Amino acid sequence: MRILNVAQTYFPYLAEGGRPVKVRTLSRKLAQRGHSVTVLTADLGAAEWAPSGCPREKTSAGWRMVEDGVEAFYLPSWLRYRALTVNPGVVGFCRTSLKAFDLVHFYGLYDLLGPAVSYFCRRQGIPYVIEPMGMYRPIDRSFRLKLLWHRSMGGGFWRNAARVIATSEMEYQELLDDGVPREKLVIRYNGVDPESFTNLPPRGSFRAKWGVPVEEPLILLLSRLIPRKGADILIEAFAKACPRSGRLVISGPEGEAGYVAYLAKRAMECGVEGRVLFTGPLYDEDKKAVLADADVFVLPSRYENFANAVAEAVACGIPVIISKFCGISSLVDGQAGLVVSPEKEPLAEALRQLVYDKALYLRLKEGCQRVAGQLTWDLLAAQMEGYYAQVLAGSHGFH
């Protein structure tokens, strides 16, 4: 198959969540299975980035790179608001290159690339699938603009998809409730690459760097820092569950200006400012180091269509505490962690259990491997391949 993946953000741009990691990894796995895979994205920094052994060249469509068998085109961005861009080059790309693909996969909503490419897909009879990635129901910001997007350019884009990919049972039900036809809906979880976490740094390097005593439990939240993720509730619960010992590490890029300062104020008000560490975003070896040292991973998010960071923690053998509003909860609950309401009292009780109940902790730690085995990208790429084959077999694609 000749597959085009369209994503507003792609490597090396990591500031807006997990989409670049997902698209990059799934593209590699499909390429390894013998498919021709191309990624079309906006240029948000490609000119300054080229991994070792990956030549970069300037083309009429923008920067072109090939990495591990995956071709990526970075369209020049004329205007930009956060991650949203205007990319006039998409028209030329679609007119000259789109017909070379059998199928197009769109990742995410609320951009201009998706509707533009889907318009040419409909004109040229190329079927496409949409993976909304939990974005269908506006939940964070710009509610009016997102509603306008749905009522204008998003209408035809959404209505004519051959398949809609939900990443959890929770998101599947939400999309069904919102009117997406059942026959279009399928589920494919987000995955983890076990090889990325088989060679973690020796335990202790992160603790040594940040002054965390070896004997103290290290509780980790690793996420983009926005109110929805529940870091404020976690600080309150940590203060109650671990009043004298333990460190809470809050890592990730600040998603809203001033939010980290607000969290620091909450820590001070709860009397734990000396035991809450704000590290900023951690990538590559720094991220592996904190995962190697963490004892418990917590994400009390008020909504998460899947929760990629939780899957990574489980792959590292770290028992987790997550809210019932995380899509991955159906896999985790009682197997690799505890699922609770995103409120102070139940969260504090779950922390106490995992910090002080060693038998429970060891049982959940042992279960991490079983859960991670269901989330390998090799398995999920094969599943995605099957969905693509179904779409191409139906060929009509549009309704």
C-alpha positions in Angstrom: 0.0 0.0 0.0 1.0 3.6 -0.6 0.0 5.5 2.5 0.0 9.3 3.1 -0.1 10.4 6.7 -1.2 14.0 7.3 -0.4 15.5 10.7 -0.3 19.2 11.6 2.7 18.4 13.9 5.5 16.0 13.4 9.1 15.5 14.6 10.9 17.5 15.8 8.0 19.6 17.1 7.0 18.0 20.4 5.4 20.9 22.3 1.8 20.1 21.5 1.4 16.5 22.8 2.0 13.0 21.6 0.9 13.2 18.0 4.5 13.4 16.5 5.6 10.3 18.4 2.6 8.3 17.4 2.7 9.2 13.7 6.5 8.7 13.5 6.4 5.3 15.2 3.4 3.9 13.4 4.8 5.1 10.0 8.1 3.3 10.7 6.3 0.1 11.6 4.1 0.2 8.5 7.2 0.8 6.4 8.9 -2.2 8.0 5.9 -4.2 6.9 6.6 -3.3 3.3 4.4 -0.3 2.7 5.4 3.0 1.2 4.7 5.6 3.8 4.9 9.4 3.4 4.1 12.0 6.1 2.8 15.5 5.1 3.2 18.1 7.8 3.8 21.8 8.5 7.3 23.1 8.9 7.6 24.1 12.6 11.3 23.7 12.8 12.5 21.1 10.3 15.1 23.4 8.9 17.1 23.2 12.1 16.7 19.5 12.6 18.0 16.5 10.7 18.9 13.2 12.6 22.1 11.5 11.9 22.1 9.7 8.6 18.9 11.4 7.4 19.7 13.8 4.5 17.6 16.8 4.1 16.8 18.4 0.8 14.8 21.4 -0.4 12.0 20.6 -2.8 9.1 22.5 -4.4 6.9 21.1 -1.6 9.3 22.2 1.2 11.9 20.3 3.1 12.1 16.6 2.4 13.6 14.0 4.7 13.8 10.2 4.7 14.2 8.4 8.1 14.0 4.7 8.5 12.2 4.3 5.2 9.6 7.0 5.9 9.5 10.0 3.7 8.4 13.3 5.2 7.5 16.6 3.6 7.5 19.8 5.7 5.3 22.4 4.0 6.5 26.0 4.5 4.3 27.8 7.0 3.2 31.4 6.1 1.2 32.2 9.1 1.1 30.5 12.5 -1.1 30.6 15.7 0.2 28.1 18.2 0.5 24.9 16.2 -2.1 26.0 13.6 -0.5 27.1 10.3 -1.4 28.3 6.8 0.5 26.3 4.2 -0.3 27.3 0.7 2.1 24.7 -0.7 -0.5 22.0 0.2 -2.4 22.8 -3.0 0.6 22.2 -5.3 1.4 19.0 -3.4 -2.1 17.6 -3.8 -2.3 18.5 -7.5 0.9 16.9 -8.4 1.5 14.1 -5.8 -1.7 13.0 -4.1 -2.7 10.7 -6.9 0.3 8.5 -6.1 -1.3 7.3 -2.9 -3.8 4.6 -2.3 -5.1 5.9 1.0 -4.7 8.9 3.3 -4.7 8.8 7.1 -5.4 12.1 8.9 -4.3 12.5 12.5 -6.1 15.1 14.6 -8.6 17.9 13.9 -8.8 21.7 14.0 -6.2 22.5 11.4 -6.3 23.5 7.8 -4.1 20.8 6.3 -6.7 18.0 6.9 -9.7 19.8 5.2 -7.5 20.9 2.3 -6.0 17.5 1.6 -9.4 15.8 2.1 -11.0 18.1 -0.5 -8.5 16.8 -3.1 -9.0 13.3 -1.9 -12.8 13.6 -2.7 -12.1 15.1 -6.1 -9.6 12.4 -7.0 -11.5 9.5 -5.5 -8.9 8.6 -2.8 -10.4 7.1 0.4 -9.3 8.4 3.7 -9.5 7.7 7.4 -9.6 10.1 10.3 -8.0 9.6 13.8 -9.5 12.4 15.9 -7.1 11.7 18.8 -9.7 12.8 21.4 -10.2 16.1 19.8 -13.8 15.7 18.5 -15.3 17.2 21.6 -13.7 20.6 22.3 -12.4 20.4 25.8 -9.4 22.8 26.4 -9.8 26.2 24.6 -11.0 28.1 21.6 -14.4 26.5 21.8 -16.1 28.9 19.4 -13.4 28.5 16.8 -13.6 24.7 17.0 -17.4 24.8 16.6 -16.9 27.1 13.6 -14.4 24.6 12.1 -17.0 21.8 12.5 -19.7 23.8 10.8 -17.6 25.0 7.9 -14.5 23.2 6.5 -14.8 20.3 9.0 -18.2 19.2 7.7 -17.2 17.6 4.5 -13.8 16.4 5.9 -15.6 14.5 8.7 -18.6 13.3 6.8 -16.7 11.6 4.0 -14.2 9.6 6.0 -14.2 5.9 5.1 -13.2 5.0 8.7 -12.9 6.9 12.0 -10.2 5.5 14.3 -11.0 5.6 18.1 -8.0 5.0 20.4 -10.1 3.6 23.3 -13.4 2.1 24.1 -14.2 5.4 25.8 -13.6 7.5 22.7 -15.5 5.0 20.6 -18.6 5.4 22.7 -18.3 9.2 22.7 -18.0 9.3 18.9 -21.0 6.9 18.6 -23.0 9.1 21.0 -22.1 12.2 18.8 -23.5 10.6 15.7 -20.6 8.9 14.0 -22.1 5.8 12.2 -21.2 2.6 13.9 -20.1 1.0 10.6 -17.4 3.6 10.2 -15.9 3.3 13.7 -13.1 1.0 14.7 -10.7 0.9 17.7 -6.9 0.9 17.6 -5.0 1.6 20.8 -2.0 3.9 21.0 1.2 1.9 21.4 4.6 1.8 22.9 7.8 0.6 21.5 9.3 -1.9 24.1 12.8 -1.4 22.6 12.7 2.2 23.6 12.5 1.2 27.3 14.6 -1.9 27.5 17.8 0.0 28.2 16.9 2.5 30.8 19.8 4.3 32.6 20.9 2.8 35.9 18.5 3.6 38.7 19.6 6.7 40.7 20.9 9.1 38.1 17.8 11.3 38.1 17.7 11.3 41.9 21.4 12.2 42.1 20.9 15.1 39.8 17.9 16.5 41.5 18.8 15.7 45.1 16.1 13.0 45.7 17.1 10.6 48.5 17.3 7.0 47.5 15.0 5.8 50.3 12.1 8.3 49.5 9.3 7.3 47.1 9.4 9.2 43.8 5.9 10.0 42.4 5.9 11.2 38.8 3.5 13.1 36.6 4.9 13.5 33.0 2.6 15.4 30.7 1.9 18.7 29.0 1.0 21.0 31.9 -2.5 22.3 31.3 -5.4 22.4 33.9 -7.1 19.4 32.4 -4.3 17.1 33.4 -5.0 17.5 37.1 -1.6 18.4 38.5 -3.2 20.7 41.0 -5.3 17.9 42.5 -2.2 15.7 42.6 -0.3 18.2 44.6 -3.1 18.4 47.2 -3.4 14.6 47.3 0.4 14.2 47.6 0.5 16.6 50.6 -2.2 14.5 52.3 -0.9 11.0 51.5 2.8 11.7 52.0 3.0 14.5 54.6 6.6 13.9 55.7 8.4 11.8 53.1 8.4 11.4 49.3 9.0 13.6 46.3 6.6 14.6 43.6 8.1 15.3 40.2 6.0 17.3 37.7 7.6 17.2 34.3 6.4 18.6 31.0 6.1 21.7 28.8 3.9 24.5 30.1 0.8 24.4 27.9 -0.7 27.7 29.3 1.3 30.7 30.3 1.6 31.0 34.1 0.3 27.6 34.9 3.5 26.3 36.4 3.7 29.3 38.7 0.1 28.5 39.8 1.1 24.9 40.6 4.1 26.1 42.5 1.8 28.4 44.6 -0.5 25.4 45.3 2.5 23.4 46.5 3.5 26.2 48.8 0.0 26.5 50.1 -0.1 22.8 50.8 3.2 23.0 52.7 5.1 20.7 50.3 7.0 23.2 48.1 10.3 21.7 49.1 9.3 18.3 48.0 7.7 19.1 44.6 10.1 19.4 41.7 9.2 21.1 38.4 11.7 19.9 35.9 10.3 21.4 32.7 10.0 19.1 29.6 12.2 16.0 29.6 13.1 14.2 26.4 15.3 11.3 25.3 17.8 10.3 27.9 16.5 12.7 30.5 13.0 11.2 30.2 14.4 7.7 30.5 16.3 8.7 33.6 13.2 9.9 35.4 11.2 6.8 34.4 14.0 4.6 35.7 13.8 6.3 39.1 10.1 6.7 39.4 8.2 4.4 41.8 4.6 5.5 41.0 3.3 7.3 37.9 0.1 9.4 38.3 -2.2 11.1 35.8 -5.4 12.4 37.4 -6.6 13.9 34.1 -10.1 15.2 33.7 -10.2 13.8 30.2 -7.7 11.7 28.2 -8.8 9.8 25.1 -6.0 7.3 25.7 -3.0 8.6 27.8 0.3 7.8 26.0 2.5 8.7 29.0 0.7 6.1 31.1 1.4 3.4 28.5 5.1 4.4 28.5 5.2 4.2 32.3 3.6 0.7 32.3 6.1 -0.4 29.6 8.8 0.6 32.1 7.2 -1.5 34.9 5.9 1.5 36.9 2.5 0.9 38.6 0.2 3.8 37.8 -2.7 5.7 39.3 -5.0 7.3 36.7 -8.4 8.8 36.6 -11.5 7.0 35.3 -11.6 9.5 32.4 -8.4 8.2 30.8 -9.1 5.9 27.8 -6.4 3.4 28.9 -8.2 2.8 32.2 -10.0 -0.3 30.9 -6.6 -1.9 30.3 -4.9 -0.7 33.5 -7.5 -1.2 36.2 -6.4 -3.8 38.6 -3.8 -5.1 36.3 -1.0 -2.4 36.2 -2.5 0.3 38.4 -5.4 1.9 40.2 -8.2 3.9 38.6 -9.9 6.6 40.7 -12.0 9.7 40.4 -9.9 12.9 39.7 -10.5 14.2 43.2 -8.2 14.8 46.2 -9.5 12.1 48.6 -9.6 9.1 46.3 -6.3 10.1 44.8 -4.7 10.4 48.2 -6.0 7.0 49.2 -4.6 5.4 46.0 -1.2 7.0 46.7 -1.2 5.7 50.2 -2.0 2.2 48.9 0.8 2.1 46.4 3.4 3.7 48.6 2.7 1.6 51.7 1.1 -1.6 50.6 4.1 -3.5 49.2 2.1 -6.7 48.2 -0.3 -4.6 46.1 2.6 -2.6 44.6 4.4 -5.8 43.6 1.3 -7.4 42.1 0.6 -4.4 39.9 4.3 -4.1 38.9 4.2 -7.7 37.7 1.0 -6.9 35.7 2.7 -4.1 33.8 4.4 -6.5 31.4 1.1 -8.2 30.5 -0.6 -4.8 29.8 2.4 -3.5 27.8 2.2 -6.7 25.7 -1.1 -5.6 24.3 0.3 -2.2 23.3 3.3 -3.0 21.1 3.4 -1.0 17.9 4.1 -4.1 15.9 0.8 -5.6 16.9 -1.1 -2.3 16.4 0.5 -1.7 13.0 -0.7 -5.1 11.8 -4.2 -4.1 13.0 -4.0 -0.8 11.2 -2.9 -2.6 8.1 -6.1 -4.7 8.3 -8.3 -1.6 8.6 -6.6 0.0 5.5 -7.2 -3.2 3.5 -10.9 -3.1 4.5 -11.2 0.5 3.3 -9.4 -0.3 0.0 -11.6 -3.4 -0.6 -14.7 -1.2 -0.2 -13.1 1.3 -2.6 -16.2 3.5 -2.7 -15.0 5.1 0.5 -17.5 8.0 0.5 -21.2 8.3 1.5 
